[in-house]
Amino acid sequence: MNKKTTWILAPLAAATLALSGCGDNSSDSSATSAASTTSAAEATSSGEAAPASNMMEKVPSPFVMTPQMEPTYVGSVDGTDAYVALARSGDEMIAFLCDGDQMWSWMTGTMDGDKASLSSPDGATLTATMSDGTVTGQVSAPGMPDKAFQARPVAAEEGLFRATTNHDGADYTLGWIMTSDGVRGLERQANGSSTGAIAVDRNDDQMDDRQRERRQERREQLDCDEMQNYNMWLVSQPQTPPVVEMASMNSMQMEGC
């Protein structure tokens, strides 16, 4: 089954969602404003690089109607379940690597001509070349040696999202990568604990045996009650299209609980 949405292609629907989910309600506005900003200090305390330009703060929150940074690229990492997303502003770049399980890294760096080099305090690195609007290169992370990846400009149904959230009094940094192929997401505290892990492929009938095994392992490892509580929290947030999509993907991941 190929599950798709068309949220950016429907301006009227998006406007309606913006009014209903992020409109004049002052409490909602306050909550989404807090969720949509991540300070450089918070980024550093989470073990993430904080560039001088504060590009992290420009990554759109899924809880408010904000367009993607231009340009933003998304793709997959060869031989893994991980997705990678990159965004550029002038000669500065940021990248997010996530497999929706344990792998999580925000990297920062620069472009020199058509070459990019990024890294993170946790030891992740990314080198890439941009050609004809496509980014190709190598990425590594703790526990994962160099792997090839290819990323393309985001389409209407895709994006990179980041926000700070709060669960049971604990602050988390959220990172989501949404592509036409699937979703990878995770929320992580500064101490390394995580919640809201999600790794769902839209085309289940196209998954190979390795992916099916990883999916089953993840189901066994994750507590279904925690996943249900997270989904209930999601649906209580302003229902922007990315949040609606993530809740739907999370419900798919819960199948079999």
Summary of the structure (lengths in Angstrom):
residues: 257
radius of gyration: 17.3
end to end distance: 19.9
largest distance: 49.0
contacts: 821
relative contact order: 0.16
helix: 28%
strand: 36%
